């Protein structure tokens, strides 16, 4: 054999390489994707990435037997208007289910609940038009918020969920809000322990949403 001639992998090696790659490719193609469209609460404000909601939620899903990939699409300071402006590119096309967790900054800014409702309605409609499943996360206003405004704001989420026919998680901060040990010093953003509580509450809801997307 000429030692200067180019060497090519044998046919046997090529077949072996293809067979070795096949399971990994199949797993990647079959893996479900959950995208979280949210704000600083879901983006992990003040926390290391390992303690943020996407990572903790994915760990909780594993405990329930789901290998779904959780992809964060949270932007600190985002309102529902901001979410609407970016939903088409922030939620990638391989998403099976999108958790829409927006509205906290609308509340802080005193935005008219009718505007918040209109924005959420459009966000959900756009996701549905792309054949993406939706779980809408609501929020319960704190006691310091005026009673009338709090009532109107809290009603936004079930109203949108019912109109659009999507699943509702009534309160993203259930068990965490107003609990100092579960929040950072600002009293608004959850700490790592608080995020764990949120992830534990969301995981079964998202597993159910994913199961409903199976052909």
Secondary structure, DSSP 4 states (H G I P E B T S, - for coil): --TTSPP---HHHHHHHHHHHHHHHHHHHH--EEEEEE-HHHHTTTS-GGGSHHHHHHHHHHHTT--PEEEEEE-TT--HHHHHHHHHHHS-TT-SEEEEE--HHHHHHT--HHHHHHHHHHHHHHHHHTT-EEEEE-----TTS-HHHHHHHHHHHHHHHHHHT-EEES-TTTTTTT-GGGB-TTSSSB-HHHHHHHHHHHHHHHHHHHHTT--
